[in-house]
Amino acid sequence: MIAGKQYEASHIQEWTHKICDTINSRVKELNMRRFKHVVQVVIVQQTGAGCRYIARCRWDAETDAQVSNYFTNESIVCVVTVFAVYVY
């Protein structure tokens, strides 16, 4: 979706919404009953400066989970995190 694209601030909102909606749909297709999920997408401009990203929350370590992944090219850094929280 953003591979081959150059960072343009005017497109970031559209890109983040599309990425989030796509991932949200794919997670729903997994039919993980009794789980709620949250999808977070961050896109920033690749400038060569350092950057740290950490996502944490309080939950049940035996049932809840999160996964993060990232994409980079010469002008974009995109980080995606999906949280899955079991509903008792």
Long-range contacts (C-beta under 8 A, 24 or more apart in sequence): 2-43, 2-71, 2-73, 2-76, 2-78, 3-71, 3-73, 4-73, 5-73, 5-75, 5-76, 6-75, 6-76, 7-43, 7-45, 7-46, 7-75, 7-76, 9-45, 12-43, 15-43, 16-41, 16-42, 16-43, 19-43, 19-78, 19-80, 23-80, 23-82, 27-82, 27-84, 32-84, 34-86, 34-87, 34-88, 35-84, 35-85, 35-86, 35-87, 36-84, 36-85, 36-87, 37-82, 37-83, 37-84, 37-85, 38-82, 38-83, 38-85, 39-80, 39-81, 39-82, 40-80, 40-81, 40-82, 40-83, 41-78, 41-79, 41-80, 42-78, 42-79, 42-80, 43-76, 43-77, 43-78, 44-76, 44-77, 45-75, 45-76, 45-77, 46-72, 46-73, 46-74, 46-75, 46-76, 46-77, 51-77, 53-79, 55-81, 55-83, 57-83, 59-85, 60-86
